[in-house]
Amino acid sequence: MVAMHGGPTEGSTPRQPTVPRSGSTGLPARHKVPVALTVIALAATGCSNGPSASHPRRSSRQAASTSTPPVSTTTTTTTPPQTTNTVPKPVPTTQSSTTTTATSRPTTSTVAPSAFPKVIDQALQAMAPLPPGIEAPDVLPPIKSAVSAETTGLGGAYSVQLIATPTAQPVNSPAVGQAAANPSSDLGSFSTTGATSPAVAHAHLVASKSEDLAACSGAPSTAGLASIPGARACPTAQGDAITWGSAQWEYQVQEVGAGTVPVRAAQALGAWLSTHSLPAADSGIVSVSVPGTAEAGSSPSAVVVWQRGSDVYQVTSQTGYISALAIAASMRPWAAPGAPSPSTSGTTSPSTSTSTSTTRPISGTPAG
């Protein structure tokens, strides 16, 4: 057992181990040394040349080798350092370089062009302040002379009287008053009357109806009126009249001072109504007077009255009922000219408006 852990002493001859004969160890049975340990002792005795030293425990495969001493092989795999001197190449990176320039477009206040003739604007401005429901026509009677105006604002009715003058005159000027004294200069009027409620406005219309529509004084007749659906003719205190209605409107054509039924005038009115529209109304009337004699006048006249909500509107004309109808059809809410109208800002370009006041002629030929 000593031979397993110690080597020979210095200067002595190594003692050869006693190799037992086959089948005998030379030791009592209880002291028999395993064969593997004996081989290990021999290997250790034959390889030790120097002083005693401590070795690490070897594996059983190394201890069983008696012919070749154990070779300690250390394999060192040295990987040379790879020095990569790589200059970083610019990576083509698509960078979305967005430069946002917030351009604030100038807010341009443009003057809304007036849709009304100049004399209409001047007349309504002369009556300011005006009620919220004020309306005005955007056409004038078709005459060759100038059109001037007088205004009144009594009894809640804001009325503009149109007067023919040789040249345009200021509103309510003495020259306009002098021209108005001549009946032939009277071109008609338009007005807005505000009421406290729709019921009061309707009562106002009923009163106008009883005044402007003649009541029949004899039996009605439909003879010769097939071209005017629903029309009937009857005698009145002023002359024969033809009356009919549609939707919210009631129409009457009367020939004054003669016993002739005004069929042609009624047909002309029906033809105009078939191609034109009167203002939207809760109810309204159209009254046309055709002079049957020289004493009754030289041209037809007309009155158009309608009620919408709490307002009552009226148009009169002394130059023909077609003129009155066209003026009534052109009535619309009025706003003072020059009121700023903000232009669209942001993505749209500022627009430039040119204010032009155009007098739109009335279409149609007055019936005589």
Phi and psi in degrees as a GROMACS rama.xvg file:
@    title "Ramachandran Plot"
@    xaxis  label "Phi"
@    yaxis  label "Psi"
@TYPE xy
-67.7783  -35.547  VAL-2
-64.7118  -16.006  ALA-3
-76.7267  -27.1639  MET-4
-122.605  -12.2382  HIS-5
-126.228  150.399  GLY-6
-97.5652  176.943  GLY-7
-70.3671  153.565  PRO-8
-76.9213  156.829  THR-9
-66.4151  132.262  GLU-10
87.5067  -7.06042  GLY-11
-98.8056  155.546  SER-12
-86.0454  131.915  THR-13
-63.104  137.517  PRO-14
-83.8946  129.555  ARG-15
-78.4611  136.262  GLN-16
-69.7808  148.865  PRO-17
-80.6907  117.636  THR-18
-91.0161  115.559  VAL-19
-68.2348  155.629  PRO-20
-72.9457  161.617  ARG-21
-60.9302  131.06  SER-22
85.6837  -1.78139  GLY-23
-139.495  139.231  SER-24
-103.443  -13.672  THR-25
79.5884  3.01023  GLY-26
-122.251  156.25  LEU-27
-60.3304  160.864  PRO-28
-59.4761  -36.1419  ALA-29
-76.1474  -14.2189  ARG-30
-109.247  16.0173  HIS-31
-64.5436  134.15  LYS-32
-93.6803  131.547  VAL-33
-58.2775  147.31  PRO-34
-61.0963  -40.5343  VAL-35
-60.5008  -39.2861  ALA-36
-69.7318  -36.4106  LEU-37
-63.6449  -40.0013  THR-38
-64.3808  -39.817  VAL-39
-63.929  -38.9591  ILE-40
-66.5019  -39.1397  ALA-41
-64.6094  -44.175  LEU-42
-61.643  -38.7334  ALA-43
-70.2406  -35.9378  ALA-44
-71.2888  -37.1896  THR-45
-77.2432  -18.0459  GLY-46
-104.741  -4.53601  CYS-47
-92.7617  118.377  SER-48
-117.562  -9.99108  ASN-49
-124.227  -170.152  GLY-50
-59.1857  162.473  PRO-51
-64.9943  137.219  SER-52
-144.303  156.814  ALA-53
-95.4403  132.294  SER-54
-119.219  156.585  HIS-55
-71.6453  153.921  PRO-56
-63.3076  130.785  ARG-57
-96.6743  167.011  ARG-58
-80.0783  163.092  SER-59
-64.1574  -31.4585  SER-60
-66.1467  -41.9723  ARG-61
-67.187  -36.2447  GLN-62
-69.9911  -29.3644  ALA-63
-79.0066  -12.7204  ALA-64
-84.8341  115.585  SER-65
-104.168  -16.8206  THR-66
-93.5542  -29.7669  SER-67
-123.102  122.86  THR-68
-62.8656  153.002  PRO-69
-62.5138  131.557  PRO-70
-104.14  123.68  VAL-71
-89.3037  104.523  SER-72
-104.459  118.434  THR-73
-109.689  111.738  THR-74
-95.8039  113.785  THR-75
-109.506  113.042  THR-76
-94.4527  109.138  THR-77
-103.582  115.055  THR-78
-93.2768  113.879  THR-79
-59.6664  137.561  PRO-80
-63.2067  129.218  PRO-81
-90.9339  107.584  GLN-82
-88.9385  107.305  THR-83
-97.7346  103.898  THR-84
-94.6654  75.6734  ASN-85
-97.8544  120.16  THR-86
-79.5527  119.08  VAL-87
-59.4622  121.944  PRO-88
-81.2351  146.441  LYS-89
-65.9746  121.537  PRO-90
-81.3414  123.692  VAL-91
-68.6865  90.1271  PRO-92
-97.6616  125.216  THR-93
-81.9495  101.792  THR-94
-99.1988  123.688  GLN-95
-81.4753  95.3461  SER-96
-89.1266  98.2364  SER-97
-102.598  116.815  THR-98
-102.377  109.6  THR-99
-93.832  116.005  THR-100
-106.007  110.78  THR-101
-83.5635  104.133  ALA-102
-100.519  116.397  THR-103
-90.0624  109.537  SER-104
-69.7745  142.205  ARG-105
-67.6286  134.048  PRO-106
-80.7322  111.369  THR-107
-97.9088  124.201  THR-108
-89.9664  111.28  SER-109
-101.688  150.326  THR-110
-85.8972  118.359  VAL-111
-64.9423  129.359  ALA-112
-64.9203  139.964  PRO-113
-74.511  135.351  SER-114
-91.2704  4.70009  ALA-115
-116.698  150.353  PHE-116
-59.982  152.934  PRO-117
-57.9366  -40.3738  LYS-118
-65.8559  -31.6199  VAL-119
-67.3678  -45.7826  ILE-120
-60.0606  -45.3977  ASP-121
-63.8079  -39.7693  GLN-122
-66.3162  -43.4947  ALA-123
-71.19  -34.4956  LEU-124
-65.3522  -29.2989  GLN-125
-70.1706  -19.2883  ALA-126
-101.339  3.394  MET-127
-59.8396  144.692  ALA-128
-78.0082  151.808  PRO-129
-112.991  157.735  LEU-130
-69.7419  157.915  PRO-131
-59.8076  -31.9743  PRO-132
-90.2144  16.3165  GLY-133
-61.8208  136.629  ILE-134
-132.631  159.661  GLU-135
-151.208  157.14  ALA-136
-84.4806  152.489  PRO-137
-105.696  17.3465  ASP-138
-130.501  161.302  VAL-139
-121.632  158.333  LEU-140
-58.3679  141.409  PRO-141
-78.6498  86.745  PRO-142
-128.247  161.591  ILE-143
-85.2009  -24.8385  LYS-144
-82.7346  178.13  SER-145
-76.5099  158.879  ALA-146
-117.052  121.947  VAL-147
-116.007  178.601  SER-148
-144.419  147.322  ALA-149
-120.099  149.577  GLU-150
-127.721  150.767  THR-151
-140.526  148.258  THR-152
-138.438  48.6012  GLY-153
-100.214  147.232  LEU-154
63.3719  25.8481  GLY-155
80.9719  -0.00707489  GLY-156
-101.924  121.792  ALA-157
-99.8927  106.102  TYR-158
-121.353  142.22  SER-159
-121.879  122.418  VAL-160
-100.267  126.522  GLN-161
-95.3741  130.011  LEU-162
-125.223  135.329  ILE-163
-80.0524  126.797  ALA-164
-133.47  153.028  THR-165
-57.8101  -39.7946  PRO-166
-133.761  159.975  THR-167
-64.1253  133.561  ALA-168
-119.717  153.267  GLN-169
-60.6421  152.215  PRO-170
-61.3129  133.596  VAL-171
63.512  21.4788  ASN-172
-76.0779  158.918  SER-173
-57.8116  -33.1566  PRO-174
-64.6925  -34.2372  ALA-175
-69.7146  -40.3637  VAL-176
-62.9971  -37.8168  GLY-177
-67.7672  -40.4931  GLN-178
-66.9053  -32.4318  ALA-179
-68.7915  -19.8064  ALA-180
-67.113  -20.0203  ALA-181
-91.1372  115.379  ASN-182
-57.1993  -28.9099  PRO-183
-70.7499  -14.1777  SER-184
-87.095  -8.21989  SER-185
-75.2659  113.08  ASP-186
-97.6355  -3.97237  LEU-187
115.938  -173.78  GLY-188
-152.553  166.262  SER-189
-142.867  148.301  PHE-190
-151.616  159.413  SER-191
-129.042  127.716  THR-192
-120.187  118.594  THR-193
-89.1276  136.322  GLY-194
-114.461  168.426  ALA-195
-78.7184  -17.6306  THR-196
-162.028  162.646  SER-197
-59.2173  -34.6348  PRO-198
-64.6094  -41.2891  ALA-199
-67.0699  -39.1894  VAL-200
-63.8853  -40.2896  ALA-201
-65.5023  -38.1566  HIS-202
-62.2171  -35.882  ALA-203
-64.5849  -40.187  HIS-204
-65.974  -40.494  LEU-205
-60.7807  -39.4555  VAL-206
-64.6106  -40.0092  ALA-207
-65.7027  -36.4066  SER-208
-63.356  -44.4025  LYS-209
-67.0141  -23.6427  SER-210
-87.8462  -37.5535  GLU-211
-98.1609  -20.0395  ASP-212
-103.776  123.987  LEU-213
-74.9898  140.781  ALA-214
-86.7471  143.449  ALA-215
-68.4109  139.112  CYS-216
-112.664  6.06294  SER-217
-151.443  -177.516  GLY-218
-70.371  137.567  ALA-219
-75.5959  159.526  PRO-220
-144.368  150.042  SER-221
-111.619  10.7215  THR-222
-62.0993  130.788  ALA-223
74.4733  10.85  GLY-224
-115.588  25.5641  LEU-225
-64.3846  -27.1937  ALA-226
-76.5598  -8.31832  SER-227
-119.028  98.0118  ILE-228
-57.0753  129.168  PRO-229
80.9349  1.31452  GLY-230
-77.6234  149.685  ALA-231
-143.332  146.498  ARG-232
-112.337  146.196  ALA-233
-156.32  155.072  CYS-234
-77.7398  148.021  PRO-235
-130.493  174.911  THR-236
-64.6736  -26.4207  ALA-237
-98.2871  -16.7716  GLN-238
150.104  177.23  GLY-239
-70.6099  145.457  ASP-240
-137.643  149.82  ALA-241
-116.286  128.128  ILE-242
-128.026  140.306  THR-243
-157.621  173.767  TRP-244
-148.23  164.923  GLY-245
-157.884  131.626  SER-246
53.6554  -123.172  ALA-247
-91.1896  3.24369  GLN-248
-111.126  149.79  TRP-249
-127.509  134.54  GLU-250
-121.008  146.979  TYR-251
-147.221  133.013  GLN-252
-119.583  124.616  VAL-253
-125.153  135.675  GLN-254
-100.23  117.468  GLU-255
-92.1001  130.774  VAL-256
83.7816  8.83616  GLY-257
-143.431  157.771  ALA-258
-95.3829  33.8452  GLY-259
-110.42  133.428  THR-260
-74.6904  125.727  VAL-261
-79.518  65.3786  PRO-262
-67.1014  -45.6845  VAL-263
-60.8366  -42.7657  ARG-264
-65.6824  -38.0453  ALA-265
-67.2995  -39.5991  ALA-266
-64.3428  -38.7713  GLN-267
-64.3961  -39.8041  ALA-268
-65.3449  -43.2464  LEU-269
-62.4073  -37.2984  GLY-270
-65.9804  -38.7482  ALA-271
-65.7459  -41.932  TRP-272
-66.501  -25.5028  LEU-273
-74.0841  -16.6713  SER-274
-120.202  -0.405303  THR-275
-132.539  165.157  HIS-276
-123.638  135.303  SER-277
-83.442  167.534  LEU-278
-61.0801  153.31  PRO-279
-62.54  134.696  ALA-280
-150.229  151.149  ALA-281
-72.8648  -37.0909  ASP-282
-165.095  154.693  SER-283
-165.642  166.465  GLY-284
-135.785  152.627  ILE-285
-129.079  121.75  VAL-286
-120.979  123.011  SER-287
-119.426  132.784  VAL-288
-116.874  122.788  SER-289
-107.894  120.172  VAL-290
-67.6172  125.347  PRO-291
-94.1655  -13.2124  GLY-292
-137.092  166.104  THR-293
-64.0977  -34.1576  ALA-294
-66.2059  -25.4906  GLU-295
-79.4794  -12.3431  ALA-296
129.257  174.84  GLY-297
-105.509  -14.4166  SER-298
-149.234  155.152  SER-299
-63.5652  151.064  PRO-300
-125.335  164.38  SER-301
-151.601  152.378  ALA-302
-130.935  128.752  VAL-303
-122.494  120.799  VAL-304
-129.458  135.129  VAL-305
-147.267  153.607  TRP-306
-118.243  132.897  GLN-307
-137.73  111.309  ARG-308
65.5931  -127.456  GLY-309
-97.2375  13.6175  SER-310
-119.826  147.342  ASP-311
-122.618  130.781  VAL-312
-117.599  147.065  TYR-313
-143.913  139.739  GLN-314
-131.265  133.569  VAL-315
-124.37  153.905  THR-316
-146.903  137.486  SER-317
-106.783  4.47939  GLN-318
-113.181  14.7464  THR-319
127.096  144.202  GLY-320
-74.1164  -24.2769  TYR-321
-63.2491  -38.0409  ILE-322
-62.6455  -43.0346  SER-323
-63.8865  -41.7999  ALA-324
-64.4697  -41.7377  LEU-325
-65.9963  -39.493  ALA-326
-65.6039  -43.3945  ILE-327
-62.4258  -41.8254  ALA-328
-65.5617  -23.6771  ALA-329
-92.9485  0.532353  SER-330
-65.4737  134.616  MET-331
-153.461  162.417  ARG-332
-56.8688  136.271  PRO-333
-104.801  139.189  TRP-334
-127.67  146.231  ALA-335
-60.0102  135.18  ALA-336
-66.3051  151.083  PRO-337
89.0089  0.420409  GLY-338
-66.601  129.978  ALA-339
-65.0307  134.488  PRO-340
-118.91  104.545  SER-341
-57.0369  131.172  PRO-342
-80.6549  162.203  SER-343
-70.6036  127.528  THR-344
-111.699  168.2  SER-345
107.083  -112.532  GLY-346
-84.3612  -14.3112  THR-347
-97.8117  151.002  THR-348
-77.7009  148.312  SER-349
-61.212  134.283  PRO-350
-101.317  150.951  SER-351
-110.356  123.008  THR-352
-105.674  138.952  SER-353
-109.174  120.293  THR-354
-82.5335  119.912  SER-355
-131.435  124.533  THR-356
-95.3466  114.509  SER-357
-117.93  130.771  THR-358
-87.3581  112.615  THR-359
-85.0669  125.265  ARG-360
-69.1736  153.275  PRO-361
-84.7164  130.336  ILE-362
-84.3125  146.779  SER-363
111.489  157.156  GLY-364
-111.367  124.624  THR-365
-58.8004  136.353  PRO-366
-79.2213  137.184  ALA-367
